[in-house]
Amino acid sequence: MIKMDTQLAGWLSQDDSGYHFEYDKAYLSQPEARPVSLTLPLQDAIYTSNVLFPFFDGLIPEGWLLDIAEKNWKLNPRDRMGLLLACCKDCIGAVSVEALKAEDMP
């Protein structure tokens, strides 16, 4: 689940065919809606990529902070989605990433 400030903005998922990002329909209908990134403009269509979208990948810490996260949470550095979910719930800036709960399902 991707939030802009505290509001649900969209859904980021991963499956065998890659990564997918879709804006929430209610979010898109708001006049003050803004894209989570300039590389992911507001649209109804689902974005799909073989690799984690550069904007989301850029939220993952690097260097010593990444080393600490990998060791403390026993994360695989190749698991970009796992790193994103573990490290980016409270990012600097307007965008945050939260794991999807059953009650949050669209």
Steps between C-alpha positions, in 0.01 A plus 500: 500500500645836396396809690542864410525687828249291700262424214485179298637579153547160342609138506845358430523126446742237376433171324673266256461751216661790690387805694169681464385838623142621478351821632198458724181602314376714791836678513490571125153652529616768743574841349808544723648160404866517405730233364728314740779568250547691177596165346160357601247760380138467605316251279240224518723239333729274702874561475704180451877448512743207513698683770384704797403846375799736544299739720416226752846346478642842585310500830703202624794609717856445382840443655535443874129555564411227249758271664336554839152431360616182325669366813233598754205377296692220321403636159641388168655802321354368171146504642422859407131473592588354841748782561244759389235362737742472792677834463256745342196521724616836631702657218619855474250679278135450417506138383491199732475127440298263719437129477152411387265367766187296426273794589690723254432279197349696209 
